[in-house]
Amino acid sequence: MAKLDKRFIWHPFTQMREWEASDPLIIKAGKGNYLIDINGKRYLDGVSSLWVNVHGHRKKEIDNAIKAQLGKIAHSTLLGLSNIPSIELAEKLVKIAPKGLTKVFYSDNGSTAVEVALKMSFQHCAQTGENKKRKFIAFTGAYHGDTFGSMSVGEIDIFVKKYRPLLFNTFRAPYPYCYRCPVKKEYPSCGLACLDEFEKILKRHHNEIAACVIEPVVQGAAGMITSPPGFLKNVRRLTMKHNVLLIADEVATGFGRTGYMFACESEKVSPDFLCLAKGITGGYLPLAATLTTWKIYKAFLGKHEEYKSFFHGHTYTGNPLGCAAAIASLEVFEKEKIIENLKRKIALFKRLLEDFNALTHAGDIRQAGLIAGIELVKDKGTKEPYPSKERVGHQVCMETRVQGLIIRQLGDTIVIMPPLSIKEAELKRIARIVFDCIRKVTELSCHCERHIPKQSGFLKT
Ligand SMILES: *Cc1c(COP(=O)(O)O)cnc(C)c1O
């Protein structure tokens, strides 16, 4: 299998030379919160199969819903036709979404969910007499996907730098990366001073800006960077004040990850667009949705020959199997009171993460709900990062595999983002493995044993 993989597959975000020299881990099956490889070894799925899995693998209700849908039809189109699961899911999404979001446009991945919102907001402005509004404002460190539009509003250099000449210009405001504060202040005494720059740009350029794009509460790919309370609320206040639409990219944060169904809820924010993907099907199938308001929708109404329609659509838009999986996932949320039951797990997670402060190289420990990012640094005092070629984060994640845990780093930030179905005992095991592996890579293997902290709380439990 490994040989065939190396011969035929080009893996995403991967230096293939390194891959070819490696011994790839090949997954054969999954069950609950575990992945099983071709040798039968079991691993805890510590990053929800790249932030998608919600209720565990082979969740009976979702399996059955897909099987039942297969007995009817696997796919038909939303271009000129409709289908039952896409209608039922749209109704369910509107019911749980922040107030005012009443129209659902389907696509099939997170990048396109954002792309759709960018195009809709742009076209909305053009069709409501605001055709000078052609630009967007987004945040430092943002990640919104890999298509050209979503790359243009993104700002992770190693991902987008090569394509810069092809991308459109976007206004950029500082994101509250509090550990390395962009305005060199400290929360809460800063009074969210990072927003000043955002406000300045809006004041000066609101006539040119169609929309603001944000990853609410947690910037994912930037390293699970959590924004302080009040930030999102004020972003919404300022966009409203300056007549700029707000696009909330909840591709990563949606469906319970932050302890709320949607992160926007935590600050009682209703955006003009809500982009959903990753967890929407419980992590089963590629499906995405962009929700918007009646106010946006009505700017696209007119006679056929006015060509005000939204000329956008993907072949698998509203795929019935994906929608059936998504409906089943939402039913599990209700039936098992998932959001309510998360409170205990999140509190436990918080306690477990506190112990990481004992590590010599854990610079910043960030958490929102069941999402955590542990930023490893060479020197905690100066916050000096490790040289990137040491690939400390990568090394840690390779170590955890040996211990039966799959996680994936973002640079030197170790990400823990288990399915919401994770059990308390499993969460403890994840924390213990990650702690041990960080210590092994950053303290033991660099011959600095004398810095080893005393055993911390959870290691005894
Ligand atoms: C993953 C992600 C995307 C892109 O989703 P894809 O399905 O990979 O295209 C967009 N925005 C955010 C916040 C994400 O985490």
The ligand as an SDF file (V2000), in Angstrom:
LIG
                    3D

 15 15  0  0  0  0  0  0  0  0999 V2000
  -10.3720   24.6650    6.4680 C   0  0  0  0  0  0  0  0  0  0  0  0
  -10.8180   26.0680    6.3780 C   0  0  0  0  0  0  0  0  0  0  0  0
  -11.2160   26.6230    5.1630 C   0  0  0  0  0  0  0  0  0  0  0  0
  -11.1150   25.8720    3.8620 C   0  0  0  0  0  0  0  0  0  0  0  0
  -11.9230   24.7470    3.8180 O   0  0  0  0  0  0  0  0  0  0  0  0
  -11.6440   23.6160    2.7210 P   0  0  0  0  0  0  0  0  0  0  0  0
  -12.7870   22.6760    2.8880 O   0  0  0  0  0  0  0  0  0  0  0  0
  -10.3240   23.0130    3.0640 O   0  0  0  0  0  0  0  0  0  0  0  0
  -11.6230   24.2880    1.4040 O   0  0  0  0  0  0  0  0  0  0  0  0
  -11.6950   27.9130    5.1630 C   0  0  0  0  0  0  0  0  0  0  0  0
  -11.7560   28.6280    6.3020 N   0  0  0  0  0  0  0  0  0  0  0  0
  -11.3860   28.1300    7.4780 C   0  0  0  0  0  0  0  0  0  0  0  0
  -11.5050   28.9730    8.7070 C   0  0  0  0  0  0  0  0  0  0  0  0
  -10.8820   26.8390    7.5730 C   0  0  0  0  0  0  0  0  0  0  0  0
  -10.4710   26.3560    8.7420 O   0  0  0  0  0  0  0  0  0  0  0  0
  1  2  1  0
  2  3  1  0
  2 14  2  0
  3  4  1  0
  3 10  2  0
  4  5  1  0
  5  6  1  0
  6  7  2  0
  6  8  1  0
  6  9  1  0
 10 11  1  0
 11 12  2  0
 12 13  1  0
 12 14  1  0
 14 15  1  0
M  END
$$$$
